[in-house]
Amino acid sequence: QLQLVESGGGLVQPGGSLRLSCVMSGFALESYGLAWFRQAPGKEREVISCISKGGGSVNYADSVKGRSTISRDNAKNTVYLEMNNLQPEDTAVYYCAARWTIHDMCQMSGLLYLFWGQGTQVTVSS
């Protein structure tokens, strides 16, 4: 059974940084494209970044572009999201998601992801 478990969330001051981690268990990460999403209270889920199964293709939403980095370590079955210059509007529950694929492509549509973690809360506040 495939499971995704996020960690690394917490309370951070505006301008601060966090690195979120998501560990996959049950299957090898190398066969999966991955993405990070977030959902703030009262708002729809938003995709923020994706990374292809080979790691060579990444993409970011405009809301986080330039201050976020997605990466993966297949040997550790882990995907990361590093975020800098966090602002109150970044407050949300952050989810990682996985999709099995034969293509080395980065996909930003949540509809393509079948496997989801339970999320980790990120709160940006002074």
C-alpha positions in Angstrom: 0.0 0.0 0.0 1.4 3.4 -1.0 1.6 6.0 1.7 2.8 9.5 1.7 3.7 11.3 4.9 4.5 15.0 5.0 6.6 16.7 7.7 8.4 19.9 8.3 5.5 22.3 8.8 5.1 24.6 11.7 4.9 28.2 12.8 7.3 30.6 11.1 7.7 34.3 11.1 7.2 36.4 8.0 10.3 36.3 5.9 11.3 33.0 7.3 12.0 29.6 5.6 10.8 26.1 5.8 11.7 22.8 4.2 8.9 20.4 3.8 9.5 16.7 3.4 7.3 13.9 2.1 8.3 10.3 2.4 6.8 7.6 0.3 6.5 4.1 1.6 5.3 0.9 -0.1 6.6 1.6 -3.5 9.7 3.0 -5.1 9.6 6.8 -5.6 11.5 6.6 -8.9 8.4 5.5 -10.8 6.3 8.5 -9.7 5.9 12.1 -10.7 5.4 14.3 -7.6 3.8 17.5 -6.7 3.1 19.8 -3.8 -0.3 21.4 -3.2 -1.7 23.6 -0.5 -5.1 24.6 0.8 -5.8 27.6 2.9 -8.9 28.0 5.0 -11.9 28.9 2.8 -9.9 28.5 -0.4 -9.6 25.9 -3.1 -6.6 23.6 -3.3 -3.7 25.2 -5.2 -0.9 23.4 -6.9 2.4 25.0 -6.1 5.1 22.8 -7.6 5.7 19.6 -9.5 8.8 17.5 -10.3 9.1 14.8 -12.9 10.0 11.2 -12.1 13.5 11.7 -13.3 13.8 15.1 -11.6 14.8 16.9 -14.8 11.6 18.8 -15.1 10.1 21.1 -12.5 7.5 23.8 -12.4 6.2 26.3 -10.0 3.0 28.3 -9.5 3.5 32.1 -9.9 2.6 32.5 -6.2 5.8 30.7 -5.1 8.1 31.0 -8.1 11.5 32.4 -7.3 11.3 31.6 -3.6 10.6 27.9 -3.7 12.6 24.8 -4.7 11.3 21.3 -5.2 13.7 18.4 -5.2 13.6 14.6 -4.8 15.9 12.0 -3.4 14.8 8.6 -4.9 17.3 6.7 -2.7 15.5 8.1 0.4 12.0 7.9 -1.2 11.6 11.5 -0.3 10.5 14.7 -2.1 11.2 18.1 -0.6 9.8 21.6 -0.9 12.0 24.4 0.4 10.2 27.8 0.7 11.8 31.1 1.5 10.5 34.5 2.3 7.3 33.1 3.7 4.4 35.4 4.0 1.1 35.2 5.9 -0.6 34.3 2.6 1.4 31.2 2.5 -0.4 29.9 5.5 -2.1 26.6 4.5 -2.1 22.9 4.8 0.6 21.5 2.4 0.1 18.2 0.7 2.3 16.1 -1.4 0.9 13.9 -4.1 2.2 11.2 -6.4 1.3 9.8 -9.8 2.6 6.6 -11.4 3.9 7.4 -14.9 6.1 6.2 -17.7 6.7 9.7 -18.8 9.4 12.0 -17.4 7.1 15.0 -17.3 6.0 17.5 -14.7 2.3 17.8 -14.3 0.6 20.6 -12.4 -3.0 19.3 -12.5 -4.3 17.8 -9.3 -6.6 15.6 -11.3 -3.7 13.5 -12.4 -2.5 12.6 -8.9 -4.0 9.5 -7.3 -2.0 9.3 -4.1 -2.0 12.0 -1.4 -0.5 12.6 1.9 -2.5 13.9 4.9 -0.8 17.2 4.9 1.3 19.4 7.2 0.2 22.7 8.5 2.3 25.8 7.7 1.4 29.0 9.6 3.2 32.2 8.9 2.6 34.8 11.6 4.5 37.2 13.8 
